[in-house]
C-alpha cells in the first residue's frame, strides 16, 4: 500500500510540475534546452509515436468531428525537404498545386530562426510512414520549424479540421512565441 501511495504522489507531482500560475502549461524538449507554454485548455496526451516528444489535443470546434493535434519533435533533414513533404500530405479539392495555396514565412522569434508554414486542403492522415492513412477533408496545418544552435531543429505541427485550427491559430502562434532557449 505504501508503494502505491508513493507512486500516486510521484505521478501527481510530475503532472502538476508543468503548470504556471495562470494555469497554462510549460513543457520542455531537447533535454530541457527548449521550453514553450501551451494554453490551459489544451490537453497534454501520451504521444502516438515514439518520435514525438510532446503532444496536445485541442478541443474540436463546434461542427468539427475531430480535435486538433499539436506535436513537438526534433528532426533532421533540410527545412525545404520537410516543408515539401508536409505539402505532399495535402491535396487541393480543385486540383491546384498545394504549394501555390500554402504560405511559408521565415521570421525571428526570441532570437531564433523560425519557418512558419500554413497549409490547407484534404489531408492524408497517416499514423506512420508505412501505415495506410485516412483522407480528411478540409484540414489545415500550422507548423513552425525552429532552428537553434543549442537544440538543432524542432518542429511544432498543429493540424486538424480547418475550423478548429483557425479558431486556435492565435494560441498556436503564442505557443511558438513563448519559446525560451537555455544557453
N, C-alpha and C positions, 0 to 999 in steps of 0.2 A: 504494500500500500504506500509506503514511504517513497519508493522508487517512482510510482505512478504520480504522486503529488509533485515530486521534483521535476518530472517530465512535463507536467502541466505548467509549472512555473517557468521552465525554460522556454517552452513554446509560447506562452503568453508574453514573456518579456521580449522575445525575438519579434513577435508580431507587433508589439507596441513601439519598439525602438525606432521605427521609421516615421513616426508621426511628428509633425511640427505643432507648434502652439495653435495655429489656425485650423488644425485638423487635416491639412494636406499631408501627403506622404513624401518623404525624401527617400530616394533609392540611389545606390551606388553600383557602378560596374567597373570593369578594368581594375580589379583588385583594389577598389576604393579611389582610383585616380580620377574618376569622373562621377559627379553626382548631379541629380536632377530632382525636381519636385513635381509631383503629379497631383491633380485635383482630388480632394477627399471623396468625391462621388465616384471616382474610377476605382474599380475593384481589382486588387492585385491577385493574380492567378498563378498556379503552377504552370510554367511554360510547356507548350505542347510538344516542343522538340528540344533536344539537348543543346543545340547551338544557340538557342535564345536564352539570354541571361535573365531578362525581366520581361514579364508580360502583364498587361492590364486589360480588363474588359470594360467597355463603356456602354452604358445602357442604350438600347435601341431607341431611336426617335419614334414618336407616335406614327404608326403605319408601317414601320420597318419591322421585318421578321427577325433579322439577325442583329446582334450587338456589334459595336466597333471593337477593334482589337489593336492594341499598341504593343509592339515587340521592340526590344532593345538588344542589340548584339554587336560584337566585334566581328569584323570580316575583312578579308583581303580582296584582291582584285582591283582593277582601276575603277575610278569613280564613274567614268563613261560606260565601262562594261556593265557595271551594276545597274546604272540607270537604264541602259538599253535592255537589260534582262527584265527589269520591272515593267518597262513599257511593253515588252513582249508578252506579259501576263494579261494584257488588256487588249480587247478588240473594240472598234468603234461600230455602233449599230448601223451607221450609214455607209460603212465600208472604207471610210477615210483612214489615213495613217494616224496611229496613236501619237506618234512623235509630234505631228502637227497640232494635235489637240491638247498637248501637255505643256507644262510650264516648268522650267528649270532656272534657278537663280542662285548665284554664288554670293554669299553675304559673310560678314564678320560678326560673330556673337561672342561677347566676353573675350575678345582677343583670339578667337579660334575661327578657322575657315570652316564654313558650313555650306553645303549644297542643298538647297530646298527644292523639293520635287512635288509636283501636283499632277496626278494622272486620274482620269475618269474614263468610264466605259464599262463594258462587260468583262468581268474578271474571271480568270481561270484559277480558282481557289484550290491549291494543292497542299496537302499536309506534308508532303516531302517530294524530293526530286524524282523518285521512281514510283510514285503512287498516283493513280488517276485522280484528276481534280473534278470539282463541281463548278459548272458555269453559273456565275452570279451576275444577274443583270443590274445595270445602273449602280455600279460601285464606284468608289473613289479611294485613292491612296494619297495621303500626305506623308512625305518622308523627309528626313534630314540625314545627310551624311556628314558627320562631324570628323574633322581631320585635326589630330593633335600630335605634338611631339611626344607627350607623356604617355599616351594610351593608343596611338595609332588611329585607325578609322573605326568609328562606331556608327551603326545605323539605327535610327529611330523610325519605325514604319507604323503608321496609323491608317488602318483601312477598314472598310465595311460599306454598308449601304450609303449611298451618296448623301441622303438627308441626315443621317446620323453623324457622318463625318463633318458635313457642313455646319451642323449645329454645334459641333465641338472643335471647330477649326481654331478659334481663339485660344482655347485651352491647350491644344496641341502646341501652338506656337509659344505659349507661356512655358510649357514643359521644356521646349528646346532652349528658350531664352533664360531659363533658370539654371542652365549648366554652370557648374563650378569645376575647375580643373585644379587638382592638387599637384603642385610642382615639386 
